[in-house]
Amino acid sequence: MARSARSSTTRLLYTLCTSSLKPQTQSSTAALLAGSFQLRHYSAGSAAALRQKEEKEAWWKESLKKLRNIGISAHIDSGKTTLTERVLYYTGRIHEIHEVRGKDGVGAKMDSMDLEREKGITIQSAATYCSWKDYQVNIIDTPGHVDFTIEVERALRVLDGAVLVLCSVGGVQSQSITVDRQMRRYEVPRLAFINKLDRMGADPWKVLNQARSKLRHHSAAVQVPIGLEDDFKGLIDLVNMKAHYFHGSSGEKIVIEDIPANIEALALEKRRELIEAVSEVDDKLAEAFLSDEPISPIDLEEAIRRATIARKFVPVFMGSAFKNKGVQPLLDGVLSYLPCPTEVSNYALDQTKNEEKVMLSGSPSGPLVALAFKLEEGRFGQLTYLRIYEGVIKKGDFIINVNTGKKVKVPRLVRMHSNEMEDIQQAHAGQIVAVFGVDCASGDTFTDGSVRYTMTSMSVPEPVMSLAVSAVSKDSGGNFSKALNRFQREDPTFRVGLDPESGQTIISGMGELHLDIYVERMRREYKVDATVGKPRVNFRETITQRAEFDYLHKKQSGGQGQYGRVIGYVEPLPPGSPTKFEFQNMLVGQAVPSNFVPAIEKGFKEAANSGSLIGHPVENIRVVLNDGAAHTVDSSELAFKLAAIYAFRQCYAAAKPVILEPVMLVELKAPTEFQGTVTGDINKRKGMIVGNDQEGDDCVITAHVPLNNMFGYSTALRSMTQGKGEFTMEYLQHAQVSQDVQMQLVNTYKASKGVE
């Protein structure tokens, strides 16, 4: 009614305005008014489109706000898998709890491999998702053993936040430091969870101080335990100042009460400590704190969230996953303090603009950008885990692998729950999903073709140990190579090569356990029995001084001959150089035609693959070519490549070559009564002790020991300490061997060459 009245009034105005004007003016006024009508209609249409766009954006912003991608990482045996098991139980993903080394033979949900269940360790990181208080949480449970460090790298590369689990008895251990370093590298905000408060000798405040000193965390506790060891009853939430007790057969009933009077003073002191720590890194809270205003729980929670996401603060939670205490408040902490996908800055490299950094919006409305961060060979073919950074991926879509340029179709899209899967039709930015039947390598980036972005690659450590393997029966050769190819694609730290001299297949990895697991998996999954040779250490060779070369390669045997002369010098690269081999072309003029220079570089590279001392690769070397000679007819690429190989061998001895061996950082823990024996044994193994701490009745020794002297150490340590000692070992660096060891290695190499 009002609308028709309004339109008739407008018509009347229009008639009045135009009737009193001249014909030309009439027509121009009519056009003007008609234009204003059109403009109004157009603006109404554009406003509707804008509103629609805003609604759409509000939808995905809301759904992304309720999404968390987290990883659970820690030192071996800190209770990561047990914690994940409890999280799945409380969020309703599983209906009964099984232990990692349970007597029922079922094993934890996230340890889906038989080997993991038998050994009681996590080997592969497993992905799952669950809902907690209307929030979607994607969780990746990662291994703690240093041999599987790449699994942690991969998980942290794609996650927005992490939970660092620390043992209340063991404290900050060697692998905790490694994991924390990886979190820093990928700029992942984190919470710390001090687990196992029910164990004898539990001391969360000691662990908190260790985290501050060893990990350089700016941290404070957000909870205080009520009792410890056998008396551990519950937790005090320092933000809301309430006591939480966990009742029921599996701790599922949370009872919230007032703080017991006997620990109220401690709780107030710890809350003040928490506020002080956060106000040091958050200006808004600092203002309220300095002006002595009362700080409400909401203000404190918001300040902790801001400081955690900015990676300036690490809130510390406590509990005992095994005894079902403290897991639900930790889940609340994940929602309250860890970022959602839109609060994290993710960058891609634009391949069309010389790898220029581009910040991704993280919205489903942008072009698709997804990273394949992990591959697994499933029952239905290759399963590729994808983290979607931008855009939407649908089942049946065509996507482009930027690294290879191949266009592939997505035949099946699933969400993973350990080794089970659930089919979905589409997934959007911020989610972690898996696709089947997409052929790619770990670290490839997929887009919808509208952009050529790649995500930054992961840092992959160099393998430190090798074994010679061969299939026992001739019939299983096909499965043997199939297994090796699959493992190599799944795990970038697992390498396969051929020994050019003996023709044996050599597998290389991060340690004894790493390689043992793969040999065992070959037997179980591919029914291939493999014989394993003596472990071989990956030595390297390098030079210590500059040496000149001037070599003429000349061969005449009827027809076209070979002629190539190269002149220059080799020298060691400065310490800390990012490359292992450098070639510099400093030719002036056309003494050697420029088309032969790549062949010369190739020749030197090939020669550096095996040094003349013990036949291992030569590292940290710079080759400079400054002169040479060519023949118009007899010079060829082959002639110059051979000239480079012989020139390298000719000057190598004059450059005073030395052998480098991998040195491991070994941290071992044993009762104090065995300290003398253990220290003596490390000295015998030519180790250098760099740290000696006391932890209760145990001594913790840190040492740098050559890997070559560490074979069979686990057995030796057990027999020295009556089975009470334990150790962890990770690669530190390649260092020069002593003169007597060098002589011994060279003589052994020469003798083996002589036998052949």
C-alpha positions in Angstrom: 0.0 0.0 0.0 2.7 2.5 1.1 4.8 1.4 -1.9 2.0 2.2 -4.5 1.3 5.6 -2.8 5.0 6.4 -3.0 5.2 5.5 -6.7 2.1 7.5 -7.6 3.5 10.6 -5.8 6.7 10.1 -7.8 4.7 10.0 -11.0 2.8 13.2 -10.2 6.1 15.0 -9.4 7.5 13.8 -12.6 4.5 15.2 -14.6 4.5 18.5 -12.8 8.3 19.0 -13.3 8.2 18.2 -17.0 4.9 19.9 -18.0 6.1 23.5 -17.1 9.3 23.1 -19.1 10.3 23.6 -22.8 10.3 20.5 -25.0 14.1 20.1 -25.0 14.3 20.7 -21.3 11.4 18.3 -20.8 13.3 15.5 -22.5 16.5 16.1 -20.6 14.7 16.3 -17.3 12.9 13.0 -18.2 16.2 11.4 -18.9 17.6 12.7 -15.7 14.8 11.3 -13.6 14.8 8.0 -15.5 18.6 7.9 -14.8 17.9 8.4 -11.1 15.4 5.5 -11.1 17.9 3.3 -12.8 20.6 4.3 -10.4 18.3 3.6 -7.4 17.5 0.1 -8.8 21.1 -0.6 -9.6 22.3 0.4 -6.1 19.5 -1.7 -4.5 20.8 -4.7 -6.6 24.4 -4.1 -5.7 23.5 -3.7 -2.0 21.7 -7.1 -2.2 24.8 -8.7 -3.8 27.0 -7.1 -1.2 24.7 -8.3 1.6 24.8 -11.8 0.1 28.6 -11.7 -0.1 28.8 -10.6 3.5 26.4 -13.3 4.7 28.5 -15.9 2.8 31.7 -14.5 4.4 30.1 -14.4 7.8 29.2 -18.1 7.4 32.8 -19.3 6.6 34.3 -16.9 9.2 32.1 -18.4 11.8 32.8 -22.0 10.8 36.6 -21.2 10.7 36.4 -19.6 14.1 35.1 -22.9 15.4 38.0 -24.9 13.9 41.3 -25.9 15.6 44.2 -27.8 13.9 46.5 -29.0 16.6 49.4 -31.5 17.0 50.4 -33.4 20.2 54.2 -33.7 20.4 56.7 -34.6 23.1 59.7 -36.7 24.1 59.3 -40.5 23.9 57.1 -41.9 26.7 55.6 -38.6 27.9 52.1 -39.9 27.2 51.1 -38.3 23.9 49.1 -41.3 22.6 47.5 -41.9 25.9 46.4 -38.2 26.0 45.0 -38.4 22.5 43.1 -41.6 23.4 41.4 -39.7 26.3 40.6 -36.7 24.1 38.9 -39.0 21.6 37.0 -40.7 24.5 35.7 -37.4 26.0 34.7 -36.0 22.7 32.7 -39.1 21.9 34.9 -40.3 19.0 35.6 -43.7 20.7 33.5 -45.4 23.4 36.1 -47.2 25.4 39.6 -46.5 26.4 42.5 -48.8 25.5 46.1 -48.4 26.8 49.2 -48.1 24.6 50.6 -51.3 26.1 47.3 -52.6 27.3 46.8 -56.2 28.5 43.6 -56.5 26.4 45.7 -56.6 23.2 43.6 -53.9 21.5 46.1 -51.0 21.9 45.5 -47.3 21.6 43.3 -46.1 18.7 46.0 -43.8 17.2 48.6 -46.6 17.1 46.9 -48.5 14.3 50.0 -50.4 13.0 50.7 -53.9 14.6 54.3 -52.9 15.1 53.3 -49.8 17.0 51.1 -51.9 19.3 53.8 -54.5 19.9 56.6 -52.0 20.6 54.4 -49.5 22.5 55.7 -46.6 20.4 54.2 -44.3 17.8 55.9 -44.8 14.4 53.6 -42.8 12.0 51.8 -39.6 12.9 48.0 -40.3 12.8 45.3 -37.8 12.1 41.9 -37.6 13.6 39.1 -35.1 14.2 36.6 -34.6 17.0 34.1 -32.1 18.2 34.2 -30.4 21.6 31.6 -27.8 22.6 30.6 -27.1 19.0 34.2 -26.7 17.9 35.8 -29.0 15.3 39.3 -30.1 16.4 41.7 -31.8 13.9 44.4 -33.6 15.9 47.7 -35.2 14.7 49.4 -37.5 17.2 53.1 -37.5 16.4 55.9 -40.0 17.3 58.3 -39.0 20.1 61.3 -41.1 19.0 64.0 -39.1 17.3 64.3 -41.6 14.5 60.9 -40.5 13.3 61.6 -36.8 13.6 60.3 -36.2 10.0 56.8 -37.2 11.1 56.9 -34.3 13.6 58.2 -31.9 11.0 55.4 -32.8 8.6 52.7 -32.4 11.3 54.0 -29.0 12.6 54.3 -27.7 9.0 50.6 -27.8 8.5 49.2 -27.2 12.0 48.0 -23.9 13.5 48.8 -24.8 17.2 50.4 -27.5 19.2 50.3 -29.1 22.6 53.8 -29.8 24.0 53.5 -32.7 26.5 56.1 -32.8 29.3 56.5 -35.6 31.9 56.2 -34.3 35.5 59.0 -36.7 36.5 61.4 -36.7 33.5 60.9 -32.9 32.9 62.3 -31.3 29.8 64.2 -34.1 27.9 66.3 -34.1 24.8 63.5 -34.8 22.4 61.3 -32.1 24.1 64.0 -29.6 23.1 64.1 -30.9 19.5 60.3 -30.8 19.2 60.2 -27.3 20.7 62.9 -26.2 18.1 60.7 -27.6 15.3 57.7 -25.6 16.7 59.8 -22.4 16.7 60.9 -23.1 13.1 57.3 -23.3 11.9 56.2 -20.5 14.2 53.5 -22.6 15.9 51.8 -21.2 19.0 51.7 -23.8 21.8 50.3 -24.8 25.1 52.4 -27.0 27.5 50.8 -29.9 29.3 52.6 -31.4 32.3 51.5 -35.0 32.4 51.8 -37.9 34.8 51.2 -36.0 38.0 50.1 -39.3 39.6 53.6 -40.8 39.4 56.1 -41.0 42.2 58.5 -38.0 42.2 56.1 -35.8 40.2 57.1 -32.1 40.5 55.3 -29.8 38.1 57.1 -26.6 39.4 60.5 -28.1 38.7 59.3 -28.9 35.1 57.9 -25.4 34.7 61.3 -23.9 35.7 63.1 -26.3 33.3 60.8 -25.1 30.5 61.8 -21.5 31.3 65.5 -22.3 31.4 66.0 -25.0 28.8 63.3 -24.1 26.3 63.5 -20.4 27.0 59.7 -20.3 27.3 58.0 -17.3 28.7 55.5 -19.3 30.6 53.3 -19.6 33.7 50.9 -22.2 35.1 47.2 -21.6 34.4 46.4 -24.5 36.9 47.5 -25.7 40.3 47.3 -29.4 41.2 45.3 -30.4 44.3 47.8 -33.0 45.8 50.5 -34.9 43.9 51.5 -38.5 43.3 48.9 -40.9 45.0 47.1 -37.9 46.5 46.5 -36.2 43.1 42.7 -35.3 43.3 42.1 -32.5 40.9 43.1 -29.0 39.6 42.5 -25.4 40.4 41.7 -23.2 37.5 43.7 -19.9 38.1 41.7 -17.9 35.5 38.3 -18.5 37.1 39.6 -19.4 40.6 37.6 -22.7 40.9 38.6 -26.2 41.9 37.9 -29.0 39.4 37.5 -32.7 40.4 37.1 -35.6 38.0 34.7 -38.3 39.1 33.2 -41.4 37.3 34.9 -44.5 36.1 36.8 -42.6 33.4 36.9 -39.1 34.9 34.0 -38.0 32.7 32.1 -36.2 35.4 33.6 -32.8 36.3 32.6 -31.4 39.6 33.4 -27.6 40.1 33.7 -26.4 43.7 35.3 -23.6 45.7 39.1 -23.8 46.3 40.0 -25.7 49.4 41.1 -23.4 52.2 44.5 -25.1 52.7 45.7 -24.2 49.2 43.9 -20.9 48.6 47.1 -18.9 49.5 49.1 -20.9 46.9 46.4 -20.4 44.3 46.3 -16.6 44.8 50.1 -16.4 44.6 50.2 -18.5 41.4 47.4 -16.4 39.9 49.4 -13.2 40.6 52.5 -14.9 39.0 50.3 -15.7 35.9 49.0 -12.1 35.6 52.5 -10.7 36.0 53.9 -13.1 33.3 51.1 -12.2 30.8 51.2 -8.5 31.5 55.0 -8.5 30.6 54.0 -9.3 27.0 50.4 -7.9 26.8 50.1 -4.1 27.0 46.3 -4.1 27.7 46.6 -6.4 30.7 49.8 -4.5 31.9 47.8 -1.3 32.1 45.1 -2.9 34.3 47.7 -4.6 36.4 49.8 -1.5 37.0 46.8 0.6 37.9 45.8 -2.1 40.4 42.4 -2.6 38.8 40.7 -6.0 39.6 41.3 -8.3 36.7 38.2 -10.3 35.6 38.5 -13.9 34.3 37.4 -12.7 30.9 40.1 -10.0 30.7 42.8 -12.5 31.8 41.6 -15.2 29.3 41.6 -12.7 26.4 45.1 -11.5 27.3 46.4 -15.1 27.5 44.9 -15.8 24.1 46.5 -12.7 22.5 49.9 -13.4 24.0 49.8 -17.2 23.1 48.8 -16.5 19.5 51.5 -13.9 19.2 53.9 -16.7 20.4 55.1 -14.5 23.3 53.6 -16.7 26.1 53.1 -20.5 26.7 50.2 -21.3 29.2 51.0 -24.4 31.2 48.3 -27.0 31.9 48.6 -30.0 34.2 47.0 -33.4 34.7 47.4 -37.1 34.4 46.0 -38.6 31.1 46.4 -42.1 32.4 44.4 -41.4 35.5 41.8 -39.4 33.4 42.4 -36.1 35.2 42.9 -32.7 33.5 42.1 -33.6 29.9 38.8 -31.7 29.5 40.3 -28.4 30.9 43.2 -28.9 28.4 40.6 -29.2 25.6 39.0 -26.0 26.8 42.4 -24.4 26.8 42.9 -25.5 23.1 39.6 -23.7 22.2 40.4 -20.7 24.4 44.0 -20.0 23.6 45.1 -21.7 20.4 44.4 -19.9 17.1 41.8 -20.7 14.5 43.0 -21.0 10.8 42.3 -17.3 10.1 44.4 -16.1 13.0 47.6 -17.6 11.6 49.6 -16.0 8.8 50.3 -18.5 6.0 52.6 -17.6 3.1 52.9 -19.1 -0.3 55.6 -18.6 -3.0 54.3 -17.2 -6.3 56.2 -19.2 -9.0 55.2 -16.7 -11.7 56.9 -13.8 -9.8 60.3 -15.4 -9.0 59.0 -17.0 -5.7 57.7 -13.8 -4.3 56.0 -14.3 -0.9 52.2 -14.0 -1.0 50.1 -14.0 2.1 47.1 -16.3 1.9 43.7 -15.1 3.0 42.7 -18.4 4.4 39.2 -18.0 3.0 37.1 -20.6 1.1 36.2 -17.9 -1.5 39.9 -17.6 -2.7 41.6 -19.9 -5.3 42.4 -23.4 -4.0 45.8 -23.9 -2.4 46.5 -27.2 -0.6 49.7 -28.9 0.6 50.2 -32.7 0.4 52.2 -33.1 3.7 52.0 -36.9 4.1 51.6 -40.0 2.0 50.4 -43.4 3.0 49.9 -46.6 1.1 46.4 -47.7 2.0 44.3 -50.7 1.1 42.8 -48.7 -1.8 46.1 -47.2 -3.2 48.0 -44.1 -2.2 46.3 -41.9 0.5 47.5 -38.3 0.4 46.9 -36.0 3.4 46.1 -32.5 2.4 46.0 -29.3 4.4 43.8 -26.8 2.6 45.1 -23.2 3.1 42.6 -21.4 0.8 39.6 -22.2 -1.4 37.4 -25.3 -1.6 38.1 -28.8 -2.8 35.2 -31.0 -4.0 35.0 -34.7 -4.9 35.3 -35.0 -8.7 37.2 -31.7 -9.1 40.2 -31.3 -11.3 43.2 -30.0 -9.4 46.7 -29.1 -10.6 50.0 -30.3 -9.0 52.1 -27.1 -9.2 55.4 -29.0 -8.7 54.8 -31.3 -11.7 52.3 -29.4 -13.7 50.0 -32.5 -13.9 46.2 -32.1 -13.8 44.5 -34.7 -11.7 40.9 -35.6 -10.7 39.9 -36.0 -7.0 38.1 -39.4 -7.1 37.5 -39.7 -3.4 37.7 -37.3 -0.5 37.8 -38.5 3.1 38.3 -37.4 6.7 40.7 -39.5 8.7 40.2 -41.1 12.1 43.5 -42.9 12.6 43.2 -45.8 10.1 39.4 -45.4 9.5 37.9 -43.0 7.1 34.7 -41.1 6.4 33.7 -40.0 2.9 32.9 -36.4 2.4 31.7 -34.4 -0.6 33.8 -31.2 -0.1 36.2 -29.5 2.2 37.2 -25.9 2.6 40.1 -23.8 3.8 41.5 -24.6 7.2 40.6 -28.3 7.1 42.9 -31.4 7.0 41.5 -34.1 4.7 42.9 -37.0 2.6 42.4 -37.9 -1.1 42.8 -41.2 -2.8 44.2 -42.0 -6.2 46.2 -38.7 -6.5 49.8 -39.4 -7.6 52.2 -37.0 -6.0 55.2 -36.6 -3.6 55.3 -35.4 0.0 55.5 -31.6 0.0 53.7 -31.0 -3.4 51.2 -28.1 -3.6 47.9 -28.3 -5.4 45.8 -25.4 -6.8 42.8 -25.0 -9.1 45.0 -23.7 -11.9 44.2 -20.0 -11.5 47.4 -19.4 -9.5 50.9 -21.0 -9.4 51.7 -21.0 -5.7 53.8 -23.4 -3.8 54.0 -23.7 0.0 57.5 -23.5 1.5 59.1 -26.8 1.8 59.9 -28.7 5.0 63.4 -29.1 6.3 64.5 -32.7 5.9 67.5 -33.9 7.9 70.2 -35.9 6.3 70.2 -39.6 7.0 73.1 -40.7 9.3 73.1 -44.5 9.0 73.1 -47.1 6.2 72.4 -50.8 5.9 73.0 -53.2 3.0 69.8 -55.2 2.4 68.9 -57.9 0.0 65.9 -60.2 -0.5 66.5 -63.8 0.7 64.5 -65.5 -2.2 64.9 -64.5 -5.8 61.1 -64.7 -6.4 60.4 -61.7 -4.0 62.5 -59.2 -6.0 59.4 -57.4 -7.3 57.9 -57.0 -3.9 61.3 -55.9 -2.5 61.6 -53.0 -4.9 57.9 -52.2 -4.5 58.3 -51.9 -0.7 61.5 -49.8 -1.0 59.8 -47.4 -3.5 56.7 -47.0 -1.3 58.7 -46.3 1.9 60.9 -43.8 0.0 57.8 -41.9 -1.1 56.2 -41.9 2.3 59.3 -40.9 4.3 61.7 -38.3 2.9 64.4 -39.3 5.5 64.5 -42.9 4.2 66.8 -43.1 1.1 67.6 -46.1 -1.1 70.7 -46.3 -3.3 73.0 -48.8 -5.0 76.6 -49.4 -3.9 78.5 -49.0 -7.2 81.3 -51.3 -6.1 79.4 -54.2 -4.5 76.1 -53.8 -6.4 74.2 -54.1 -3.0 71.0 -52.2 -2.2 71.8 -49.6 0.5 69.1 -48.2 2.7 69.8 -45.0 4.7 67.9 -43.5 7.6 67.9 -41.7 10.9 69.1 -44.5 13.2 69.1 -48.2 14.0 65.4 -48.3 15.1 64.3 -46.4 12.0 65.9 -48.9 9.6 64.9 -51.9 11.7 61.2 -50.8 11.5 61.4 -50.6 7.7 63.0 -54.1 7.4 60.3 -55.4 9.7 57.5 -53.7 7.8 58.9 -55.2 4.6 58.5 -58.6 6.1 55.0 -58.1 7.4 53.4 -56.0 4.7 55.1 -57.4 1.6 56.1 -60.9 2.9 59.7 -60.2 1.9 62.4 -61.7 4.1 65.5 -59.5 3.8 69.1 -60.2 5.0 70.7 -57.2 6.5 74.4 -56.4 6.3 76.5 -54.7 9.0 75.3 -51.1 9.6 77.4 -48.6 7.7 78.1 -45.1 8.9 77.7 -42.3 6.4 81.2 -40.8 6.5 82.1 -37.8 4.4 85.4 -36.5 3.1 86.6 -32.9 2.8 89.7 -30.9 2.0 91.6 -28.7 4.3 93.7 -26.5 2.0 93.8 -25.1 -1.5 95.4 -27.2 -4.3 96.0 -26.3 -8.0 95.0 -28.5 -10.9 96.2 -28.5 -14.6 95.1 -31.5 -16.5 95.2 -32.4 -20.2 93.0 -35.2 -21.3 94.2 -36.4 -24.7 93.3 -39.6 -26.5 94.0 -40.5 -30.1 93.0 -43.9 -31.4 92.0 -43.4 -35.0 89.0 -41.3 -36.0 87.9 -38.5 -33.8 90.0 -38.2 -30.7 89.4 -36.7 -27.3 91.0 -33.4 -26.2 90.3 -31.2 -23.2 92.4 -29.2 -20.8 91.3 -27.7 -17.5 93.3 -25.4 -15.2 92.2 -24.0 -11.8 92.2 -24.8 -8.2 90.1 -26.5 -5.4 89.6 -25.0 -1.9 87.5 -25.6 1.2 84.3 -23.7 1.6 84.1 -21.3 4.6 82.5 -22.9 7.7 78.7 -22.6 7.9 78.3 -22.4 4.1 74.8 -23.3 2.9 76.0 -25.5 0.0 78.2 -28.6 0.1 79.7 -28.1 -3.4 80.3 -25.0 -5.4 81.6 -24.5 -8.9 82.9 -21.2 -10.1 83.6 -20.4 -13.7 86.3 -17.7 -13.9 87.3 -18.2 -17.5 88.3 -15.1 -19.4 87.9 -15.2 -23.1 87.2 -18.3 -25.1 90.0 -20.7 -24.1 87.3 -23.2 -23.4 84.0 -22.7 -25.4 81.2 -21.9 -23.0 79.1 -24.9 -24.2 81.6 -27.2 -22.6 81.5 -25.6 -19.1 78.4 -27.5 -17.9 80.2 -30.8 -18.8 83.2 -29.7 -16.8 81.0 -28.9 -13.8 79.3 -32.2 -14.2 82.7 -34.0 -14.2 83.8 -32.3 -11.0 80.4 -33.1 -9.3 80.7 -36.7 -10.3 84.3 -36.9 -9.0 83.2 -35.4 -5.7 80.7 -38.2 -5.2 83.5 -40.5 -4.1 86.8 -39.3 -2.6 89.9 -41.3 -2.9 90.5 -41.8 0.9 87.6 -44.2 1.6 85.2 -43.7 -1.4 82.7 -41.5 0.4 81.2 -38.2 -1.0 83.4 -35.1 -0.7 81.7 -32.1 1.0 82.4 -28.3 1.6 84.5 -27.9 -1.5 84.7 -25.1 -4.1 86.1 -25.8 -7.6 87.3 -22.7 -9.5 88.0 -23.0 -13.2 90.2 -20.2 -14.6 91.8 -21.5 -17.8 91.9 -24.4 -20.2 92.4 -25.3 -23.8 90.2 -26.9 -26.5 90.7 -28.5 -29.9 88.5 -27.5 -32.8 87.9 -31.1 -33.9 88.7 -33.4 -31.0 87.1 -31.5 -28.1 83.7 -32.8 -26.9 81.6 -32.7 -23.8 82.8 -36.2 -22.8 86.5 -35.2 -23.2 86.0 -32.2 -20.8 83.9 -34.2 -18.4 86.7 -36.8 -18.2 89.4 -34.1 -17.9 87.5 -32.7 -14.9 87.3 -36.1 -13.2 91.0 -36.8 -13.6 91.9 -33.2 -12.7 90.0 -33.6 -9.4 91.7 -36.9 -8.6 95.1 -35.4 -9.5 94.9 -32.5 -7.1 92.8 -34.2 -4.3 95.8 -35.6 -2.4 97.6 -32.2 -2.4 94.5 -30.6 -0.8 95.2 -32.6 2.4 91.9 -34.5 2.5 90.3 -35.6 5.9 87.5 -37.9 6.8 84.3 -36.5 8.6 82.1 -38.7 10.7 78.6 -38.2 12.0 78.7 -37.2 15.7 75.6 -37.8 17.8 74.2 -35.9 20.7 73.6 -38.6 23.3 71.5 -38.0 26.4 71.5 -40.8 28.9 69.8 -41.3 32.2 70.9 -43.9 34.7 70.9 -44.3 38.5 73.7 -42.3 40.2 75.4 -45.5 41.5 76.3 -46.5 37.8 77.6 -43.0 36.9 81.3 -44.0 37.0 80.8 -47.1 34.8 78.7 -45.2 32.3 81.1 -42.2 32.1 84.0 -44.6 31.6 82.2 -46.4 28.8 81.5 -43.1 27.0 85.2 -42.1 27.2 86.1 -45.5 25.9 83.8 -44.8 22.9 85.7 -41.6 22.3 82.8 -39.5 23.5 83.0 -36.0 24.9 80.9 -35.3 27.9 79.3 -31.8 27.7 76.8 -31.9 30.5 76.2 -33.7 33.8 73.0 -33.1 35.8 71.4 -34.7 38.8 67.7 -35.5 38.7 66.5 -37.1 42.0 68.4 -40.4 42.2 69.4 -40.4 38.5 72.3 -38.7 36.8 71.7 -37.2 33.3 74.7 -37.2 31.1 74.9 -35.3 27.8 77.7 -36.3 25.4 78.9 -36.0 21.8 79.8 -39.4 20.6 80.9 -40.6 17.1 78.0 -42.7 15.6 80.5 -45.4 14.5 81.2 -46.2 18.2 77.5 -46.3 19.2 76.5 -49.6 17.6 74.9 -52.0 20.1 75.0 -49.3 22.8 71.5 -50.1 24.1 72.5 -53.6 25.0 75.7 -52.4 26.6 73.9 -49.7 28.6 71.3 -52.2 29.9 74.0 -54.6 31.1 76.0 -51.8 32.8 73.0 -50.4 34.6 71.0 -53.6 35.4 68.4 -52.6 32.8 67.7 -49.2 34.5 69.6 -46.9 32.1 67.9 -45.3 29.0 69.3 -43.1 26.3 68.3 -41.0 23.3 70.5 -40.1 20.4 70.2 -37.6 17.6 72.4 -36.3 14.8 74.5 -33.3 15.8 77.1 -32.7 13.0 79.8 -34.2 10.9 83.2 -33.7 12.5 86.8 -34.6 11.6 88.0 -38.0 12.8 91.3 -38.4 14.6 94.5 -39.2 12.7 94.6 -42.9 13.9 91.0 -43.5 13.0 91.6 -42.0 9.6 94.6 -44.3 9.0 92.5 -47.3 10.1 89.6 -46.4 7.8 91.9 -45.8 4.8 93.7 -49.1 5.4 90.4 -51.0 5.7 89.1 -49.4 2.5 92.4 -50.2 0.6 92.3 -53.8 1.9 88.7 -54.3 0.7 89.6 -52.8 -2.7 92.6 -55.2 -2.9 90.3 -58.2 -2.1 88.0 -57.3 -5.0 
